[in-house]
Amino acid sequence: MTVSATPEAWLSGYVPDLPTPFDTKGEVDLTAFRRLCERQIAAGASAILVCETAGEAPTLSPAEHEAIIRAAVDVARGRSRVIAGAGSNSTDHAIDLTRCAKAAGADAVMSVVPYYNKPIQDGIYQHFRAIAASTALPIIVHDIPSRTMREIANSTLVRLAECDQFVALLDGSGDLTRPMRLSALLPSRFRYLTGDDATVLAYLANGGDGCISTIFNIAPGLCQKILSSIRHGRLQAAWDVQKRLMPLQACLSGDHPAALKHALGLLGLIHPATRLPIVELDEPAKTAVAIALAGIDEDQPAIVEG
């Protein structure tokens, strides 16, 4: 069954941010990556995100970036939408990545507020409008001030949303009430996604639509239980499941994406290798991830020791 072509339909609920598996030689492991894609789609993900934060995008070559997107599109076959990370603090490079994503078959791109450069709001606006002028793909704006040192102002979002290509905000501001305020300013088609698994219940309660999720990679069944409980008004049931996930969420957010890769390695799904400047977990952190993973009690493959 194919997913609706309308972004409003698939930009909701949990959207996993997939890691990029590397083999023991440090090369991209497309076979393992395809398995991850299939696992998430089979678990009901209406969209998957590749080549973004969990995917260690800054370490990928242009050829690797394109190959990963093509692999995701090939696995999805219309059953799930593929969102490709295409952000940069160089507008020209962001445009190149966006064009690459389009050529590889992506359904949408995610583009981050330019980092390090610290542009003013008009510079941020012009950056995103230049990207939109280069493609017909829907664009998700990623606002994460803790990494970029600049936030995108609500007034700038309002200006961008005048263009139908801007379909959603990945909100890393930490302001859980932001969707409630923005909904009065932006078109009803616009979607609000949190990037923080730990606060997803509060974000949805305040008008958010979904979560770009790390933990869905590990426990998609439990995440779907949370979402189903919310949609049926069973908030206590959703909170009970969320509490089970909290220790693992804390591990994953503390050393991201190394902790995610270690957890997936324990499940026998990928090798936990990372690329510099990200390094694998130290032994105490590995132990913490293993304990937290064992505690979630979801029906999933046995943990692989060693």
DRENLUMZA-763527 format. One record per atom (N, C-alpha, C, O): y, x, z. Coordinates in steps of 0.1 Angstrom, whole numbers, padded with zeros to 4 digits, always signed. Each point is the difference from the previous one (the first is absolute). Layout:
// DRENLUMZA-763527
YXZ;...
//
This chain:
// DRENLUMZA-763527
-0012+0008+0000;+0012-0008+0000;+0012+0009+0000;+0002+0009+0008;+0008-0012-0017;+0012+0008-0001;+0010-0005+0010;+0001-0012+0003;+0009+0021+0000;+0010-0003+0010;+0012-0005-0009;+0003+0005-0011;+0005-0015+0017;+0011-0005-0007;+0010+0011-0004;+0001+0010+0007;+0005-0012-0019;+0009+0010-0005;+0014+0000+0007;+0008+0009-0002;-0006-0020+0010;+0013-0001+0007;+0000+0009+0012;-0008-0002+0009;+0018+0011-0007;+0000+0009+0011;+0000-0008+0014;-0005+0005+0010;+0012-0016-0010;+0001-0008+0012;-0014-0003+0005;-0002-0001+0013;-0008+0000-0022;-0013-0005+0004;-0008+0012+0006;-0008-0002+0010;+0009+0014-0015;-0008+0011+0005;+0007+0010+0009;-0006+0009+0006;+0019-0011-0004;+0007+0008+0010;+0001-0007+0013;+0011-0004+0005;-0023+0001+0001;-0001-0006+0013;-0012+0004+0006;-0009+0006-0006;+0008-0008+0019;-0012+0005+0008;-0001+0015+0001;+0011+0006-0001;-0023-0001+0002;-0001+0014+0001;-0002+0007-0014;-0008-0004-0008;+0016+0014+0006;-0002+0008-0012;-0003+0015+0004;+0009+0006+0006;-0021-0001-0008;-0003+0013+0005;+0007+0011-0008;+0001+0000-0012;+0004+0010+0020;+0005+0012-0006;-0011+0010-0001;-0004+0006+0011;-0002-0004-0023;-0012+0008-0001;+0003+0015+0001;+0010+0005-0006;-0018+0003+0013;+0001+0014+0000;-0006+0006-0014;-0007-0007-0007;+0011+0019+0004;-0006+0007-0011;-0011+0010+0005;+0004+0010+0007;-0016-0013-0010;-0011+0009+0005;+0000+0014-0008;+0002+0000-0012;-0004+0010+0019;-0001+0014-0006;-0014+0005+0003;-0006-0003+0011;+0000+0010-0020;-0013+0006+0003;+0001+0013+0008;+0011+0004+0003;-0022+0003-0001;+0000+0013+0008;+0008+0011-0007;+0004+0010+0006;-0001-0012-0019;+0007+0010-0007;+0015-0003-0002;+0008+0007-0006;-0004-0019+0012;+0014-0004+0000;+0003-0008-0012;+0012-0003-0002;-0021-0001-0007;+0002-0008-0012;+0000-0015+0004;-0008-0004+0009;+0015-0004-0017;-0001-0014+0002;-0014-0005-0003;-0006+0003-0011;+0001-0011+0020;-0014-0005-0001;+0001-0015-0005;+0001-0009+0008;-0001+0008-0021;+0002-0014-0006;-0012-0009+0003;+0001-0012+0000;-0013+0018+0001;-0012-0008+0003;+0002-0007+0014;-0003-0012+0001;+0007+0020+0009;+0002-0005+0013;+0012-0010+0000;-0001-0010+0007;+0011+0013-0015;+0012-0009-0001;-0004-0013-0005;+0004-0011+0004;-0012+0011-0015;-0005-0013-0005;-0008-0008+0010;+0002-0012+0000;-0010+0018+0008;-0007-0007+0011;+0010-0006+0009;-0002-0012+0005;+0012+0019-0001;+0010-0006+0009;+0007-0012-0006;+0002-0010+0007;+0001+0011-0020;+0007-0011-0006;-0010-0013+0000;+0005-0011+0003;-0017+0014-0007;-0010-0012-0001;-0002-0006+0014;+0000-0012+0001;+0000+0021+0009;-0002-0005+0014;+0011-0009+0004;-0002-0011+0006;+0015+0014-0009;+0011-0007+0004;+0001-0013-0008;+0003-0011+0006;-0006+0011-0019;+0001-0012-0008;-0011-0009+0004;+0002-0012+0001;-0014+0017+0002;-0011-0009+0004;+0003-0007+0014;-0005-0010+0003;+0014+0017+0005;+0004-0006+0013;+0011-0010-0002;+0004-0006+0010;+0001+0004-0022;+0009-0011-0002;+0015+0004-0002;+0009-0008+0001;-0007+0021-0003;+0014+0005-0001;+0006-0005-0013;-0006+0003-0011;+0017-0011+0011;+0005-0005-0012;+0008+0011-0008;+0003-0002-0012;+0000+0013+0019;+0007+0011-0006;-0004+0013+0007;-0003-0001+0012;+0003+0012-0019;-0003+0013+0006;+0012+0009-0003;+0005+0000-0011;-0001+0009+0020;+0010+0010-0003;-0006+0014-0001;-0007+0004+0009;+0011+0003-0019;-0005+0014-0002;+0011+0009-0002;+0011-0004-0004;-0013+0017+0006;+0010+0011-0002;+0012-0003+0008;+0011+0002-0005;-0013-0006+0017;+0012-0001+0009;-0002+0008+0013;-0006+0011-0001;+0010-0015+0012;-0001+0008+0012;-0014+0004+0004;-0003+0012+0001;-0006-0021+0000;-0014+0003+0003;-0006+0009-0011;-0010+0007+0002;+0015-0009-0014;-0006+0007-0012;+0006+0014-0001;-0003+0007-0010;+0011-0002+0019;+0006+0013+0000;+0006+0003-0014;-0002+0010-0006;+0010-0020+0002;+0006+0001-0014;+0008+0013-0003;-0001+0004-0011;+0009+0001+0021;+0007+0012-0004;-0008+0012-0004;+0005+0010-0006;-0018-0010+0010;-0009+0011-0003;-0007-0001-0014;-0008+0008-0004;+0010-0020-0002;-0008-0003-0013;+0008+0005-0012;+0012-0001-0001;-0020+0007-0008;+0006+0004-0013;+0002-0013-0008;-0006-0010+0002;+0015+0011-0013;+0001-0012-0009;-0013-0005-0006;-0002-0012-0001;-0006+0022-0002;-0013-0004-0006;-0009-0008+0010;-0007-0009-0003;+0007+0015+0016;-0008-0007+0010;+0006-0014+0003;-0008-0009+0002;+0021+0008-0001;+0006-0012+0003;-0004-0011-0011;-0004-0011+0004;+0004+0015-0016;-0003-0010-0011;-0015-0003+0001;-0004-0012-0002;-0005+0022+0004;-0014-0002+0001;-0004-0010+0011;-0009-0008-0001;+0016+0010+0013;-0003-0009+0011;+0003-0014-0003;-0007-0010+0003;+0019+0008-0009;+0004-0014-0003;-0009-0006-0010;-0004-0012+0001;+0000+0019-0011;-0009-0005-0010;-0014-0003+0006;-0006-0010-0004;+0002+0018+0013;-0013-0003+0007;+0001-0013+0008;-0009-0008-0001;+0020+0006+0008;+0002-0013+0008;+0000-0012-0010;-0006-0010+0003;+0013+0011-0014;+0001-0011-0009;-0013-0003-0006;-0004-0011-0002;-0004+0022-0001;-0013-0002-0006;-0010-0007+0009;-0007-0009-0004;+0008+0012+0017;-0008-0006+0010;+0004-0015+0003;-0008-0009+0001;+0021+0007-0001;+0005-0013+0004;-0003-0011-0011;-0004-0011+0003;+0006+0015-0016;-0004-0009-0011;+0006-0014+0002;-0006-0010-0002;+0018+0009+0007;+0007-0013+0002;-0004-0007+0013;+0006-0010+0003;-0016+0015+0004;-0004-0007+0013;+0010+0003+0011;+0001-0008+0009;+0007+0018-0010;+0010+0004+0010;+0011+0007-0008;-0002+0006-0010;+0015-0007+0015;+0011+0006-0007;+0001+0015+0006;-0003+0003+0011;+0008+0006-0020;+0001+0014+0003;+0015+0003+0001;+0007-0001-0010;-0003+0005+0022;+0014+0005+0002;+0000+0015+0001;-0008+0006+0007;+0016+0000-0015;+0000+0015-0001;+0013+0005+0007;+0011-0004-0003;-0013+0014+0012;+0012+0007+0006;+0006+0008-0011;-0006+0007-0008;+0020-0008+0007;+0007+0006-0011;+0014+0004+0005;+0010+0000-0007;-0009+0005+0020;+0012+0003+0006;+0004+0015-0001;-0009+0008+0000;+0021-0005+0000;+0005+0013+0001;+0015+0000+0004;+0007-0010-0001;-0003+0022+0006;+0015+0001+0003;+0007+0005-0012;+0013+0002+0000;-0019+0000-0011;+0006+0002-0013;-0002-0012-0009;-0011-0005-0002;+0022-0001-0002;-0001-0013-0008;-0008+0003-0013;-0008-0009-0003;+0011+0020-0003;-0008+0003-0013;-0015+0001+0003;-0008-0005-0008;+0005+0011+0019;-0015+0002+0003;-0006-0014+0003;-0011-0002-0004;+0019-0006+0012;-0005-0013+0003;-0003-0008-0013;-0009-0008-0001;+0018+0009-0009;-0001-0007-0012;-0013+0005-0008;-0007-0008-0005;+0005+0021+0005;-0012+0006-0006;-0013-0005+0007;-0009-0004-0007;+0009+0003+0020;-0012-0005+0007;-0002-0015-0003;-0011-0004-0001;+0022-0003+0000;-0001-0015-0003;-0005-0002-0014;-0009-0008-0002;+0013+0016-0008;-0005-0001-0014;-0015+0004+0000;-0008-0006-0007;+0004+0016+0015;-0014+0004+0001;-0008-0011+0005;-0011-0003-0005;+0016-0004+0016;-0007-0011+0006;-0002-0011-0010;-0011-0006-0001;+0021+0003-0007;-0001-0011-0010;-0010+0004-0011;-0009-0008-0003;+0009+0021-0001;-0010+0004-0010;-0014-0001+0005;-0009-0002-0008;+0007+0005+0021;-0013+0000+0006;-0005-0014+0003;-0012-0002+0003;+0020-0008-0005;-0004-0014+0002;+0003-0007+0013;-0005-0011+0003;+0014+0018+0005;+0004-0006+0013;+0007-0014-0002;+0006-0002-0010;-0008-0006+0020;+0006-0014+0000;+0014+0000+0006;+0008-0009-0002;-0005+0019+0010;+0013+0001+0007;+0002+0015+0005;-0010+0007+0001;+0022-0004+0002;+0003+0013+0006;+0007-0001+0014;+0007-0010+0002;-0010+0019+0007;+0007+0001+0012;+0009+0012+0000;-0004+0011-0003;+0017-0012+0006;+0010+0011-0001;+0008+0001+0013;+0006-0010+0004;-0006+0022+0001;+0006+0002+0013;+0015+0003-0001;+0004+0005-0010;+0003-0009+0020;+0014+0004+0001;+0001+0016-0001;-0008+0006+0007;+0017-0001-0015;+0000+0015-0001;+0002+0007+0013;+0008-0003+0008;-0017+0013-0006;-0001+0007+0013;+0007+0013-0002;+0002+0005-0011;+0002+0001+0023;+0007+0013+0000;+0014+0000-0005;+0009+0006+0006;-0007-0011-0018;+0013+0000-0006;+0011-0008+0007;+0012+0003+0000;-0017-0013+0008;+0009-0009+0008;+0011-0006-0009;+0012+0001+0003;-0015-0009-0013;+0010-0006-0009;+0007-0012+0008;-0006-0005+0009;+0018+0002-0014;+0007-0012+0006;-0007-0012-0007;-0008+0001-0009;+0012-0013+0014;-0006-0012-0004;+0001-0002-0015;-0009-0005-0007;+0021+0008+0001;+0001-0002-0014;-0009+0010-0008;-0005-0004-0011;+0002+0016+0016;-0009+0009-0006;-0014-0006+0001;-0008+0001-0010;+0004-0007+0021;-0013-0006+0001;-0002-0011-0010;-0010-0002-0006;+0021-0007+0005;+0000-0011-0009;-0002+0005-0014;-0009-0005-0008;+0017+0015+0004;-0001+0005-0014;-0013+0007-0003;-0006-0001-0011;+0000+0008+0021;-0013+0006-0001;-0010-0011-0004;-0008+0002-0009;+0007-0013+0017;-0010-0010-0003;+0003-0008-0013;-0010-0003-0007;+0022+0001+0004;+0003-0007-0013;-0003+0009-0012;-0004-0005-0010;+0005+0018+0011;-0004+0009-0010;-0015-0001-0003;-0005+0001-0011;-0003-0001+0023;-0014-0002-0001;-0004-0013-0007;-0008+0000-0009;+0015-0011+0013;-0003-0013-0006;+0003+0000-0015;-0007-0007-0008;+0017+0014+0004;+0004+0001-0014;-0010+0007-0009;-0001-0001-0012;-0008+0009+0019;-0010+0008-0007;-0013-0007-0002;-0009+0006-0007;+0007-0018+0013;-0013-0006+0000;+0001-0015+0001;+0011-0005+0004;-0022-0002-0008;+0000-0014+0002;-0009-0004+0012;-0001-0012+0004;-0004+0022+0003;-0009-0003+0012;+0008-0005+0012;+0012+0003+0002;-0018-0012+0006;+0006-0003+0013;+0001+0012+0009;-0008+0009-0001;+0018-0009+0009;+0004+0011+0009;+0000-0004+0014;+0007-0010+0003;-0014+0017+0006;+0000-0002+0014;+0009+0011+0006;-0003+0012-0002;+0013-0015+0009;+0009+0010+0006;-0006+0004+0014;-0003-0009+0008;+0001+0022-0006;-0005+0005+0012;+0011+0006+0009;+0007+0010-0004;-0004-0017+0015;+0011+0004+0009;-0006+0006+0013;-0006-0008+0007;+0007+0021-0005;-0006+0006+0012;+0010+0011+0005;-0002+0012-0003;+0012-0017+0010;+0011+0010+0004;-0005+0012+0008;+0006+0010+0000;-0017-0011+0008;-0005+0011+0007;-0004+0012-0008;-0001+0011+0004;-0003-0014-0017;-0003+0010-0009;+0011+0004-0010;+0001+0011-0005;+0007-0021+0002;+0010+0003-0011;+0014+0003+0006;+0008+0006-0008;-0006-0009+0021;+0013+0003+0006;+0011-0009-0005;+0012+0001+0003;-0015-0011-0012;+0009-0010-0005;-0008-0013+0000;-0011+0000-0005;+0017-0011+0009;-0006-0013-0001;+0007-0007-0012;+0011+0004-0004;-0018-0014-0001;+0006-0008-0011;+0006-0012+0007;-0006-0007+0007;+0019+0005-0008;+0007-0010+0007;-0004-0014-0006;-0004-0001-0012;+0005-0009+0020;-0004-0013-0004;+0009-0005-0012;-0005-0006-0009;+0017+0010+0009;+0009-0003-0011;-0004+0006-0013;+0002-0005-0011;-0007+0017+0012;-0005+0007-0012;-0013-0007-0005;-0002-0001-0012;-0006-0003+0021;-0012-0008-0005;+0004-0013-0007;-0006-0004-0010;+0016-0002+0015;+0005-0013-0006;+0004+0003-0014;-0003-0008-0009;+0011+0019+0007;+0004+0004-0014;-0012+0003-0009;+0000-0005-0011;-0010+0012+0016;-0012+0003-0008;-0007-0012-0003;-0005-0002-0012;+0003-0008+0021;-0008-0011-0002;+0006-0010-0010;-0007-0010-0004;+0019+0013-0001;+0006-0008-0011;-0008+0003-0013;+0000-0009-0009;-0007+0020+0009;-0009+0003-0011;-0014-0004+0004;-0005+0004+0010;-0002-0012-0019;-0013-0006+0004;-0011+0011+0001;-0010-0003+0006;+0013+0015-0011;-0011+0011+0001;-0002+0004+0015;-0011+0005+0003;+0021-0007+0005;-0001+0004+0014;-0007-0012+0008;+0007-0010+0002;-0019+0013+0002;-0008-0012+0004;-0003+0001+0015;-0004-0010+0006;+0005+0022+0001;-0004+0001+0014;+0006+0012+0006;+0005+0009-0006;-0005-0010+0020;+0005+0011+0008;-0012+0005+0009;-0006-0009+0007;+0003+0021-0008;-0009+0006+0010;+0009+0005+0011;+0007+0010-0001;-0008-0016+0013;+0010+0001+0010;-0005+0010+0011;-0008-0004+0008;+0013+0016-0008;-0003+0009+0011;+0011+0002+0009;+0001+0011+0007;+0008-0020-0006;+0012+0001+0009;-0003-0001+0014;+0007+0005+0009;-0018-0012-0006;-0003-0003+0014;+0006-0013+0006;-0002-0003+0011;+0010-0003-0019;+0008-0012+0004;-0009-0012-0004;-0001-0005-0011;-0006-0001+0021;-0009-0011-0002;+0006-0013-0004;-0006-0009-0005;+0019+0008+0008;+0007-0013-0004;+0007+0001-0013;+0006-0010-0004;-0008+0021-0003;+0007+0002-0013;-0004-0011-0010;+0009-0005-0007;-0022+0002+0005;-0003-0011-0010;+0007-0013+0003;+0004-0007-0010;-0002+0004+0022;+0006-0013+0003;+0015+0000-0005;+0005-0010-0005;+0002+0021+0007;+0013+0001-0004;+0001+0001-0016;+0009-0006-0006;-0018+0014+0000;+0001+0002-0014;-0004-0013-0008;+0006-0002-0011;-0014-0006+0017;-0005-0012-0008;+0012-0009-0003;-0001-0008-0009;+0011+0008+0017;+0012-0008-0002;+0009+0006-0011;+0009-0007-0005;-0012+0019+0001;+0009+0007-0010;-0006+0003-0013;+0006+0001-0010;-0020+0000+0010;-0007+0004-0012;-0008-0012-0006;-0002-0010+0007;-0001+0011-0020;-0008-0011-0006;-0013-0003+0007;-0006+0009+0006;+0001-0021-0007;-0012-0004+0006;-0012+0007-0005;-0010+0001+0007;+0011+0004-0019;-0011+0008-0006;-0002+0013+0006;-0011+0006-0001;+0021+0000+0008;+0000+0013+0005;-0010+0001+0012;+0000-0009+0008;-0007+0020-0007;-0011+0001+0010;+0004+0012+0010;+0006+0010-0004;-0010-0012+0017;+0003+0010+0010;-0014+0005+0006;-0008-0008+0005;+0007+0021-0005;-0013+0006+0004;+0003+0011+0010;+0009+0008-0002;-0016-0008+0013;+0002+0010+0010;-0010+0012-0003;-0010-0003-0006;+0014+0015+0010;-0009+0011-0001;-0007+0004+0013;-0006+0011+0001;+0007-0020+0009;-0004+0004+0013;-0011-0010+0004;+0003-0012+0004;-0016+0016-0004;-0011-0009+0004;+0002-0005+0014;-0004-0011+0003;+0009+0019+0006;+0001-0004+0014;+0009-0012+0003;-0001-0007+0010;+0011+0005-0019;+0010-0011+0002;-0001-0011-0010;+0009-0008-0001;-0021+0008-0006;-0001-0010-0011;+0001-0014+0005;+0006-0009-0007;-0011+0005+0019;+0001-0013+0005;+0014-0005+0002;+0004-0010-0004;+0004+0019+0010;+0014-0003+0003;+0008-0001-0013;+0009-0008-0002;-0012+0017-0008;+0007+0000-0012;-0003-0013-0008;+0009-0006-0006;-0021+0002+0006;-0004-0013-0007;+0007-0012+0007;+0004-0009-0007;-0004+0010+0020;+0006-0011+0008;+0015-0002-0003;+0005-0011+0002;+0001+0022-0006;+0015+0000-0003;+0003-0001-0015;+0011+0003-0004;-0021-0008-0004;+0002-0004-0014;-0005+0010-0010;+0002-0001-0012;-0009+0012+0017;-0006+0009-0009;-0012-0005-0007;-0005-0011+0004;+0002+0017-0015;-0011-0005-0009;-0013+0008+0001;-0010-0006-0004;+0011+0018+0008;-0012+0008+0000;+0002+0014+0005;+0010+0003+0006;-0020+0006-0008;+0000+0013+0006;-0006+0010-0010;-0011-0002-0006;+0018+0013+0003;-0006+0011-0007;-0007+0008+0011;+0006+0006+0008;-0020-0007-0009;-0008+0004+0012;-0008+0012-0002;-0005+0003-0010;+0005+0005+0021;-0009+0011+0001;-0014-0004+0005;-0010+0004-0005;+0010-0013+0016;-0013-0003+0006;-0008-0009-0008;-0013-0001+0002;+0018-0006-0012;-0008-0008-0009;-0010+0009-0007;-0011-0005-0004;+0014+0018+0002;-0010+0009-0006;-0012+0001+0008;-0011+0003-0005;+0012-0004+0019;-0011+0002+0009;-0007-0013+0004;-0012-0001-0001;+0020-0009+0004;-0005-0013+0005;+0005-0012-0007;+0007-0008+0006;-0010+0007-0019;+0005-0011-0008;-0004-0014+0005;+0008-0010+0000;-0020+0009+0006;-0005-0013+0005;+0008-0005+0011;+0003-0012+0001;+0000+0021+0009;+0008-0004+0011;+0014-0003-0004;+0006-0010+0006;+0000+0017-0015;+0013-0003-0005;+0001-0014-0006;+0009-0007+0001;-0020+0004-0009;+0000-0013-0006;-0002-0011+0010;+0005-0011-0002;-0012+0014+0013;-0001-0010+0011;+0014-0002+0006;+0003-0012+0004;+0005+0022-0002;+0014-0001+0005;+0008-0009-0009;+0006-0010+0005;-0007+0013-0018;+0008-0008-0009;-0004-0015-0001;+0008-0009+0000;-0021+0007+0000;-0005-0014+0000;+0004-0007+0013;+0003-0012-0001;-0004+0018+0012;+0004-0006+0013;+0015-0004-0001;+0003-0011+0005;+0005+0020-0010;+0014-0003-0001;+0003-0012-0009;+0007-0009+0004;-0014+0009-0015;+0003-0011-0010;-0005-0013+0005;+0005-0011-0004;-0015+0011+0013;-0005-0013+0006;+0006-0003+0014;-0004-0009+0007;+0015+0017-0004;+0007-0003+0013;-0007+0004+0012;+0003-0004+0011;-0014+0013-0012;-0007+0004+0012;+0005+0014+0004;-0006+0010-0002;+0018-0010+0008;+0007+0012+0003;-0007+0008+0011;+0000+0013+0000;-0006-0019+0010;-0007+0007+0010;-0012+0007-0005;-0003+0012+0003;-0004-0018-0013;-0012+0006-0006;+0005+0012-0008;-0007+0011+0000;+0018-0012-0007;+0005+0011-0007;+0004+0012+0009;-0003+0012-0003;+0009-0015+0014;+0004+0010+0010;-0013+0006+0006;+0000+0012+0003;-0010-0019-0001;-0012+0006+0006;-0006+0010-0009;-0005+0011+0004;+0005-0014-0017;-0005+0010-0010;+0009+0012-0001;-0004+0012+0000;+0017-0015+0000;+0010+0011+0000;-0002+0010+0011;+0001+0012-0001;-0004-0017+0013;-0001+0008+0012;-0012+0010-0002;+0000+0011+0005;-0011-0016-0011;-0012+0008-0003;+0004+0012-0009;-0006+0011+0001;+0015-0013-0010;+0004+0010-0010;+0011+0010+0006;+0002+0011-0007;+0004-0014+0018;+0011+0008+0004;-0003+0015+0003;+0008+0008-0005;-0019-0005+0011;-0002+0014+0002;-0002+0008-0013;+0005+0011-0001;-0012-0017-0008;-0002+0006-0013;+0014+0001-0008;+0003+0010-0006;+0005-0020+0007;+0013+0000-0006;+0008+0011+0005;+0008+0007-0008;-0008-0005+0021;+0007+0011+0006;-0004+0014-0005;+0008+0008-0003;-0021-0006+0001;-0005+0012-0005;+0005+0002-0015;+0004+0011-0004;-0005-0021-0004;+0003+0001-0014;+0015+0002-0002;+0004+0008-0009;+0004-0014+0017;+0015+0002-0002;+0004+0014+0006;+0011+0005-0005;-0018+0000+0014;+0004+0013+0006;-0002+0012-0009;+0009+0009+0000;-0019-0009-0008;-0003+0011-0009;-0004-0005-0014;-0011+0000-0004;+0021-0005-0003;-0002-0007-0013;+0003+0009-0011;+0011+0007+0000;-0020-0006-0010;-0012-0007-0002;-0013+0008+0004;-0011-0005-0003;+0013+0016+0010;-0012+0008+0004;-0009-0009+0009;-0013+0001-0002;+0018-0009+0011;-0009-0008+0008;-0007-0011-0008;-0012-0002+0002;+0019-0003-0012;-0007-0010-0008;-0011+0006-0008;-0011-0005-0001;+0013+0017-0004;-0010+0007-0008;-0012+0004+0009;-0012-0001-0004;+0015+0005+0016;-0011+0003+0009;-0008-0012+0004;-0013+0001+0000;+0019-0012+0002;-0007-0013+0003;-0009-0004-0012;-0011-0004+0002;+0016+0005-0014;-0007-0003-0012;-0012+0010-0002;-0010-0004-0005;+0013+0016+0009;-0011+0010+0000;-0011-0003+0009;-0012+0001-0003;+0015-0006+0015;-0010-0004+0010;-0008-0012-0005;-0012-0001+0003;+0018-0007-0012;-0008-0011-0005;-0007+0004-0013;-0007-0008-0006;+0007+0021+0003;-0007+0005-0012;+0006-0004-0013;-0008+0000-0010;+0021-0003+0009;+0006-0005-0012;+0007+0011-0008;+0000-0001-0012;+0006+0011+0019;+0007+0010-0007;-0002+0013+0008;-0004+0000+0011;+0007+0011-0017;+0002+0013+0007;+0014+0000+0006;+0009-0005-0007;-0007+0009+0019;+0013-0001+0007;+0011+0010-0004;+0010+0001+0007;-0013+0006-0018;+0010+0011-0004;+0013-0005-0003;+0002-0011-0005;+0009+0018+0009;+0013-0003-0003;+0006+0012-0008;-0006+0010-0002;+0019-0012-0002;+0007+0011-0007;+0012+0004+0008;+0007-0009+0006;-0004+0022-0005;+0012+0004+0007;+0012-0006-0006;+0002-0002-0012;+0008-0002+0021;+0000+0004+0014;-0007-0008+0010;+0000+0002+0012;-0008-0012-0016;-0008-0008+0008;-0013+0008+0003;-0006+0005-0010;+0002-0004+0022;-0013+0007+0004;-0009-0010+0007;+0004-0011+0005;-0017+0014-0005;-0010-0008+0007;+0003+0000+0015;+0006+0009+0005;-0012-0019+0002;+0002-0002+0014;-0006+0011+0008;-0010+0006-0004;+0016-0003+0016;-0007+0009+0009;-0011-0007+0007;-0001-0013-0001;-0007+0020+0009;-0012-0006+0006;+0004-0012+0010;-0007-0010-0001;+0017+0011+0010;+0003-0011+0009;+0004-0012-0008;-0004-0012+0004;+0012+0013-0015;+0004-0011-0008;-0012-0006-0007;-0001-0013-0002;-0009+0021-0003;-0012-0005-0006;-0008-0009+0010;-0005-0010-0004;+0004+0015+0016;-0007-0007+0010;+0006-0014+0003;-0006-0010+0001;+0020+0010+0000;+0007-0012+0002;-0002-0010-0011;-0002-0012+0003;+0002+0016-0015;-0003-0009-0012;-0014-0005+0001;-0002-0012-0002;-0007+0020+0005;-0014-0004+0001;-0002-0011+0010;-0007-0010-0002;+0013+0012+0014;-0001-0010+0011;+0006-0013-0004;-0005-0011+0002;+0017+0012-0008;+0007-0012-0004;-0007-0008-0011;-0001-0012+0000;-0005+0020-0009;-0007-0006-0011;-0013-0008+0005;-0003-0011-0004;-0004+0018+0013;-0011-0007+0006;+0003-0012+0008;-0008-0009+0001;+0020+0008+0004;+0004-0011+0008;+0004-0013-0007;+0002-0010+0006;+0000+0011-0019;+0005-0012-0007;-0011-0010-0003;+0002-0012-0002;-0015+0017+0001;-0011-0009+0000;+0000-0009-0012;-0002-0012+0001;+0005+0018-0013;-0001-0008-0012;-0013+0003-0008;-0005+0011+0001;+0000-0020-0008;-0012+0002-0008;+0004+0009-0012;+0006-0004-0009;-0010+0017+0010;+0003+0010-0009;-0010+0011+0000;-0008+0000+0009;+0008+0009-0018;-0010+0011+0000;+0000+0008+0013;+0010+0001+0007;-0021+0005-0004;-0001+0007+0012;+0008+0013+0000;+0002+0006-0011;+0004-0002+0022;+0008+0012+0001;-0009+0012-0003;-0011+0002+0006;+0016+0007-0014;-0007+0012-0003;+0004+0011+0009;+0012+0004+0001;-0021+0002+0007;+0003+0010+0009;+0002+0014-0006;-0007+0002-0011;+0015+0006+0016;+0002+0014-0005;+0011+0001-0009;+0002+0011-0006;
//
